[in-house]
Amino acid sequence: MKKILFAASECVPFIKTGGLADVCGALPKEFDKENWDVRVVIPNYSCIPEYFRNQMQYVTHFYMSAGPFIQNKYVGVLQYEFEGITYYFIDNQEYFSGDKPYGDFRTDIEKFTFFDKAVLSMLPLIGFRPDLIHCHDWQTGLIPVYLKNEFQGDMFFWGIKTIMTIHNLKFQGVWDVKTMQGLTGFPKELFTPDKLEFKKDANMLKGGLVYADYITTVSDTY
């Protein structure tokens, strides 16, 4: 049986601001469950309706660091099964509280850097090793980067493939290189024009596109 993990910043019916949430909510249900084990991971936003939050089950927790700016942060993992699909929720109230999933863009850059590394870090602890991680838009752009670099030191992650899907090119997760080095812990060698650097800044979506094994888009015009 093939295993797929969808990683996204939003997903119907839990949280939605646009079409990305519709895709991540609908597509996993279309796979033949006899041949595919498809699961989804999103942040555990405090603005997810209480109906769903009250039914989430605790799985595990750990503490994680990324770069110098993200040190020893709590990572909780919650689980909820809905309409035959297992959903995981990355919990950290410092990053995911508030009445909406997105806010100040600099803060969003940091919280999705945290989310991307947390997604990979949780996998050995929950006993789920996907054959493929399907990443959606800039918010998950660093998952392929982390996977092909820092996480290759662990045999658990060897051979895991990634797909990067572009939903909206308007937003790409762009910030200055020095700050992104402080958030991610990536060496300066990754911030070059053939990797994460774009017009002198760091670009999370570009990182995902460079390091993913495959790229898809949601329209032919892209």
N, C-alpha and C positions, 0 to 999 in steps of 0.2 A: 504493500500500500504506500502510495506517495503522500508526503506530508507537505503542506503549504501553510505559511504564516503570512497573513495580511497585516501590514503595519501602517497605521494611518493616524491622522490627528482628529478625525471624526468619523462617525459611522451611525447610520440609521439602525435602530430607533433611539439610540442613546443620546446622540448629540449631532446637530446638523446646522451648517451655515451655507452649504452649497451642494453642487452635484457630486463632489467627491464622496460625501457621506452616503448618497444614494447608491453609488457604485459599490462601495465597501460593505454596504448592508445587503445588497441584492446578489452580487456575483458569487460570494462563497456558497450560497444556497443552491447554485446551479450545478455544482459538481456531483458526480455519482458517488455517494457515500460508501459504496462497496470498494471503490478503487482509490478514493481520495480522502485524506483527513485534513480538512481545511479549518484553520482557526484564525482568530482576529485579535490584535492587540491595539488598544488606544489608551490615552491618558484617562485616569480616574478623576475627571473634572467634578468639582463640587456642584456644578450646575446641571449635572445629569439628574433627571427626575428621580425623586425619592422612591418611586415604585420600583425602579431597577436597582438603585443603590441598596435598598433594604434586602434584596435577594442575592447580593454578591457574597461569595464565600472567600474567606481568607485562605491563601495558598502558602505564602511564605513572605519573608522580608529579609533584606540585607542592607549593607551600607556600601556606597560606591563613590569613587572619585573619578574625575575626568582630567581636566587641566587644573592649574593652580586656582582658578576661579570657582571650580566646582569640586569641593573637598568633603569627603565623609558625609554624603547625603543619604538620607533614608530612602529606600526603595521598597514599597509594599507591592505585592502582587495579589490581586483579587480575581475571582473567576465567576462566570455566570453562563449557564447554557440557555440559549434562546432559539427556538425553532430549529433544533438539531445542530446548532453551531456553538462551539465553545469560544467564549470571548474572555480575554484577559485585560485587566485594567491596571496600569502602572500608577501607584499611589504615592503622592508626595504633596502635602497641602501647601508647602511653600511655593510650589510651582503651579499647581492646578486648582487652587481655590479661586473664588470670584464668580460673578454672575454671567460670564461668557468665556468661551474657550480661548479667544485671542484678545490681546490688549496692546500694551506698549511693545513696539516691534523689537527693541533691544532685549526686553524681557522674554519675548517669544523666542528669539534666537537662543537664549540661554536654556530655556525650559525644553526646547526640542533637541538641543544638543544632549541634555540630560536624558531625555526620553529615548533617543536613539541608542545611546550606550546602554541604558537600562534594559531595553528590549533584548539585546544580545546577551547581556549579563544574566538575565533571568533564565535563559533556556536550559542550561545544565541543571539548575535548581528545580525546575518544574518537570524535568524528565521528558521534554519535547524537543526533538532535533529535526527541524524541517529540512526537507530537500531543497526547498525554495522559499525565500522571503520576498514577498511582493510589496515594494515600497511605493508610497503614493505622495507625490509632490515634495516641495522643498523641506517640509517638516520632518521627513524621513530620509533626507538626502545623505546624512552622515552614516547611516547603517551600512551601506556597501563600503564606505571608506574605512570605518572601524573594522569591519569584517575582513577586508583584504590586507589590513595592516596590523594593528595591535592584537587582534583576536587570533591571528594565525599562529601565535605561540601556544595555543591550546588545540590539541588534536580533535577535540569535540567539534570544532568549527570547520575542519578541513572538508572541502567538497561541497559546502553549502553554497548554493547559487542565489543570485538576486536579480530581480526585475525592477526597473524604475519606470513608473508611469507618470507622464506629465498630464496634469489636469488643467492647470492655469499657469501660464508662463509669466503672468504679470508679477507674481511674487516668487522670489528665488532664494530668499534667506541670505541677503548680502550684508556684510559688515566688515570693518577693517581687519586686516590680517593679524595685527598684534592682539586685539581682543579675542579673535577666534582661536589663536594659539593658546591664550590663557584659558579659554573655555574648554577646548577639546583635548589639549595636551599633545596635539600633533606636532611633529618636528617641522622645522621651516622648509624642509625638502618637499613637503606636500603642498606648499603654497606657491606653486609655480604655474605658468600659463598652461601647461599640459595636464594640470591636476585641479586644484581648488581655486587658484587665483584667476580673477576676471576683472580687467580694467583697474588693476592695482588693489582691489579688495578681495576678500574671501567670499566664495559663493557656494552655499550648501547644496543647491540643486545641481550645479555643475559637478561638484564632487560626486554626487550620486550617479550622474550620467556617465562620468569617466570610469567609475569603479564598478558599476553594475554589469552583469553579464548580458543583459538584454534591456532594450528600451522600448516602451510602447507609449502611445498617446491616445487621447480620447476622441480625436477627430483626424480626418485625413489632411486637413489644412495644416495641422501641426507637423 
